[in-house]
Amino acid sequence: RPCSPPRVRRGSASHRACLIARYNFIYAKERLEAECILRRYVCNLETVQRIIYIACVESFRAAKMAFWKVKINVKDTLAICYRGGPTSLEVAVLDYIACHKDLYDVCCSVHEVVCCMNRNPKLPCPGELDFVVISALIRELCCLAYSMQTLIPPLDIAYGVDGECFNRNMYYRSFDSDFAAPFVAYHVWPPLIEDGTVIVKGEVVTKK
């Protein structure tokens, strides 16, 4: 793509708010739709929720890796004709990527996530279930995660570990949790963070 002047970074606060709202919408609606799809193949609700959580984590990981590769290429291209300083070049690169969403091959990320999940020993074998059935959710998460990297600072998710202590500042307990249990049995949805601060709480199940 030839060099073209990037747009001035405007409305970043409203863009950030839209991305956060989109994350909440995916949690409230599209996550549950994916649950319904998976329940046709998997009877156990815990397994279904674990599948969706891992899908979210892997989608963010794949999208961030793709963004990193795109950013390197765009930065090399803009540096040839850019006359500002290093800081303004960084902003120009993020603005350029935000304006040219077609640079991101989301289908490649979706395929990468599905393959990664099919190899995950904690999830049902590919013969029992092909995770392509929730590719619509994975695609939405990848696109969202990619767009979140264009913010300053970027938005990201916090990765949880089964058995960690329950942190009320990061998570809500699921309705079927043991509310007296201090440890996380498994994660349902990851919290959204910005520069180390929790913006949107995640959801976990706690059990003794």
Disulfide bonds with the S-S distance in Angstrom:
none
